[in-house]
Amino acid sequence: MAVTPLIDLATAKSQMNITGSDTDAEIGMYILAATEIVNSKCGYSAPTPITETVFTEGQQFSRARFILHCTPVLSVESIVPAQIGLPSTDMNQVTFDAQTGVVFLKNWFVFYGTFVVSYTAGRSEVPVALQLACGLIVQYMWETQRNALPLPVLGDSGEPLSPDGIPYRALALMRLTPYMAPGIA
């Protein structure tokens, strides 16, 4: 699955006061890694096409609904049974909860089996707070790679990182409502 970057190369280089292009590939990798960090904490921000295989057999409510892994969900384009010869789902009968990723049928029919679901996860507009958080994470990764920042000592009250390695300034931006996913501290 390809990740849609939250910021572009020019924005990241501006954040770090870098000119020149000899480090563009490395910075691009940091942008993708930082985007994945933000997505894992806050859900997808930039609209990203996803294709996911959903297994409904053996799940308690498998016949009524299923849950997509990448949220928030902007749109569901297709739901195709994995078994050859079965018809695709009528998308006019599909509805979903954007925040939770729960997909169900309006006509009270049921899902049963394995499906390949194509959908778009993300938000219609990428929040500025999450773009800034991504930039701060990229900057931190860049500076620690270059030994420009001392690595924090665990337990030091002045450390710039949260316990999971995210700069506190970036984490504060990600914690703004409604970005942080439920259950993430």
RODO-2510 file (C-alpha; in nm, 4 decimals, decimal comma):
residues 185
     n   res          X          Y          Z
     1     m     0,0000     0,0000     0,0000
     2     a     0,1465     0,3331    -0,1042
     3     v     0,1464     0,6097     0,1534
     4     t     0,0313     0,9552     0,0461
     5     p     0,2778     1,2019     0,2066
     6     l     0,1340     1,4656     0,4404
     7     i     0,3921     1,7231     0,3353
     8     d     0,5952     1,7731     0,0222
     9     l     0,9730     1,7852    -0,0112
    10     a     0,9827     2,1666    -0,0320
    11     t     0,7888     2,1998     0,2950
    12     a     1,0186     1,9545     0,4753
    13     k     1,3314     2,1283     0,3465
    14     s     1,1902     2,4648     0,4534
    15     q     1,1197     2,3253     0,8024
    16     m     1,4845     2,2185     0,8276
    17     n     1,6352     2,5229     0,6492
    18     i     1,7931     2,3010     0,3832
    19     t     1,8782     2,4117     0,0318
    20     g     2,0204     2,1974    -0,2434
    21     s     1,9045     1,8626    -0,3703
    22     d     2,1753     1,6121    -0,2761
    23     t     1,9677     1,4856     0,0202
    24     d     1,6227     1,4815    -0,1430
    25     a     1,5906     1,1011    -0,1529
    26     e     1,6792     1,0670     0,2153
    27     i     1,4407     1,3448     0,3177
    28     g     1,1699     1,1809     0,1061
    29     m     1,2087     0,8598     0,3067
    30     y     1,1801     1,0561     0,6322
    31     i     0,8617     1,2213     0,5024
    32     l     0,7057     0,8812     0,4309
    33     a     0,8126     0,7431     0,7703
    34     a     0,6791     1,0509     0,9521
    35     t     0,3535     1,0245     0,7562
    36     e     0,3165     0,6631     0,8680
    37     i     0,3719     0,7693     1,2304
    38     v     0,1036     1,0395     1,2088
    39     n    -0,1344     0,8014     1,0280
    40     s    -0,0869     0,5362     1,2973
    41     k    -0,1736     0,7833     1,5735
    42     c    -0,4423     0,9932     1,4023
    43     g    -0,5812     0,7893     1,1160
    44     y    -0,5136     0,8707     0,7546
    45     s    -0,4995     1,2412     0,6765
    46     a    -0,4185     1,2713     0,3072
    47     p    -0,6670     1,0905     0,0811
    48     t    -0,5063     0,7504     0,0173
    49     p    -0,6429     0,4711    -0,2032
    50     i    -0,6560     0,1390    -0,0166
    51     t    -0,7323    -0,2156    -0,1311
    52     e    -0,7991    -0,4501     0,1584
    53     t    -0,9113    -0,8109     0,1843
    54     v    -1,1855    -0,8514     0,4432
    55     f    -1,2672    -1,1897     0,5980
    56     t    -1,6154    -1,2101     0,7484
    57     e    -1,6328    -1,5834     0,8245
    58     g    -1,6300    -1,6656     1,1925
    59     q    -1,6790    -1,3085     1,3128
    60     q    -1,9645    -1,2536     1,5540
    61     f    -2,1452    -0,9925     1,3428
    62     s    -1,9975    -1,0972     1,0092
    63     r    -2,3278    -1,1123     0,8286
    64     a    -2,4344    -0,7593     0,9109
    65     r    -2,1139    -0,5585     0,8742
    66     f    -1,7378    -0,5529     0,8586
    67     i    -1,4736    -0,3050     0,9697
    68     l    -1,2084    -0,1483     0,7469
    69     h    -0,8619    -0,1089     0,8981
    70     c    -0,7699     0,2368     0,7660
    71     t    -0,9773     0,5288     0,8921
    72     p    -1,1259     0,7791     0,8515
    73     v    -1,2982     0,6530     0,5362
    74     l    -1,3780     0,9050     0,2640
    75     s    -1,5418     0,6668     0,0177
    76     v    -1,5940     0,3000    -0,0596
    77     e    -1,5530     0,2358    -0,4324
    78     s    -1,6094    -0,1394    -0,4623
    79     i    -1,6744    -0,4566    -0,2638
    80     v    -1,5981    -0,7639    -0,4724
    81     p    -1,6313    -1,1232    -0,3470
    82     a    -1,2985    -1,3058    -0,3572
    83     q    -1,4731    -1,6210    -0,4783
    84     i    -1,4868    -1,6237    -0,8580
    85     g    -1,8324    -1,6096    -1,0131
    86     l    -2,0133    -1,4218    -0,7360
    87     p    -2,1538    -1,0778    -0,8223
    88     s    -2,0079    -0,7537    -0,6904
    89     t    -2,1936    -0,5696    -0,4176
    90     d    -2,4391    -0,3021    -0,5336
    91     m    -2,2635     0,0106    -0,4064
    92     n    -2,5966     0,1981    -0,3916
    93     q    -2,6862    -0,0343    -0,1032
    94     v    -2,3634     0,0243     0,0926
    95     t    -2,3230     0,2712     0,3739
    96     f    -2,0352     0,3246     0,6169
    97     d    -1,9305     0,5171     0,9245
    98     a    -1,6383     0,7365     0,8206
    99     q    -1,4708     0,7524     1,1629
   100     t    -1,4957     0,3870     1,2657
   101     g    -1,4726     0,2247     0,9211
   102     v    -1,7821     0,0078     0,9811
   103     v    -1,9414    -0,0927     0,6478
   104     f    -2,2934    -0,2343     0,6225
   105     l    -2,5749    -0,2784     0,3723
   106     k    -2,8786    -0,0483     0,3736
   107     n    -3,1124    -0,3220     0,2504
   108     w    -3,0533    -0,5481     0,5535
   109     f    -2,8814    -0,8099     0,3376
   110     v    -2,5697    -0,9688     0,4795
   111     f    -2,2027    -1,0059     0,3972
   112     y    -2,0597    -1,3546     0,4135
   113     g    -1,7269    -1,4703     0,2866
   114     t    -1,4102    -1,2970     0,1787
   115     f    -1,4219    -0,9629    -0,0037
   116     v    -1,1716    -0,7356    -0,1723
   117     v    -1,2649    -0,3803    -0,0780
   118     s    -1,1335    -0,0740    -0,2600
   119     y    -1,1772     0,2497    -0,0700
   120     t    -1,0204     0,5859     0,0022
   121     a    -0,9039     0,6575     0,3558
   122     g    -0,8201     1,0071     0,4750
   123     r    -0,9754     1,3470     0,5188
   124     s    -1,1053     1,5812     0,2503
   125     e    -0,8508     1,8390     0,3699
   126     v    -0,5250     1,7585     0,5464
   127     p    -0,5297     1,9426     0,8827
   128     v    -0,2523     2,1992     0,9201
   129     a    -0,1745     2,0701     1,2707
   130     l    -0,0979     1,7251     1,1297
   131     q     0,1172     1,8712     0,8520
   132     l     0,3167     2,0605     1,1158
   133     a     0,3465     1,7458     1,3291
   134     c     0,4780     1,5555     1,0280
   135     g     0,7333     1,8311     0,9608
   136     l     0,8528     1,8260     1,3225
   137     i     0,8979     1,4482     1,3127
   138     v     1,0928     1,4731     0,9852
   139     q     1,3103     1,7459     1,1363
   140     y     1,3785     1,5371     1,4467
   141     m     1,4718     1,2303     1,2403
   142     w     1,7008     1,4430     1,0223
   143     e     1,8749     1,6147     1,3125
   144     t     1,9345     1,2948     1,5107
   145     q     2,0746     1,1277     1,1979
   146     r     2,3189     1,4182     1,1630
   147     n     2,4045     1,4210     1,5384
   148     a     2,2700     1,7750     1,5602
   149     l     2,0585     1,6803     1,8638
   150     p     2,1777     1,4804     2,1605
   151     l     1,9827     1,1603     2,2066
   152     p     1,7608     1,1931     2,5146
   153     v     1,8313     1,0033     2,8322
   154     l     1,5253     0,8018     2,9298
   155     g     1,3617     0,9353     3,2425
   156     d     1,5088     1,2827     3,2035
   157     s     1,2195     1,5225     3,2663
   158     g     1,3504     1,7578     3,0004
   159     e     1,3593     1,4978     2,7228
   160     p     1,2085     1,6117     2,3923
   161     l     1,0519     1,2729     2,3142
   162     s     0,7412     1,0928     2,4293
   163     p     0,7885     0,7326     2,5461
   164     d     0,7172     0,6093     2,1923
   165     g     0,9854     0,8304     2,0361
   166     i     0,7710     1,1136     1,8988
   167     p     0,8792     1,4732     1,9715
   168     y     0,6423     1,6214     2,2310
   169     r     0,5692     1,9252     2,0121
   170     a     0,4516     1,6944     1,7327
   171     l     0,2512     1,4804     1,9753
   172     a     0,0801     1,7911     2,1135
   173     l    -0,0316     1,8838     1,7614
   174     m    -0,1576     1,5301     1,6987
   175     r    -0,3545     1,5313     2,0245
   176     l    -0,5699     1,8198     1,9082
   177     t    -0,9314     1,7091     1,8818
   178     p    -1,0520     1,5363     1,6678
   179     y    -0,7281     1,4044     1,5231
   180     m    -0,5992     1,1582     1,7808
   181     a    -0,7519     0,8144     1,7358
   182     p    -0,9550     0,6800     2,0303
   183     g    -0,7490     0,4921     2,2866
   184     i    -0,4167     0,6596     2,1970
   185     a    -0,2520     0,8516     2,4772
***
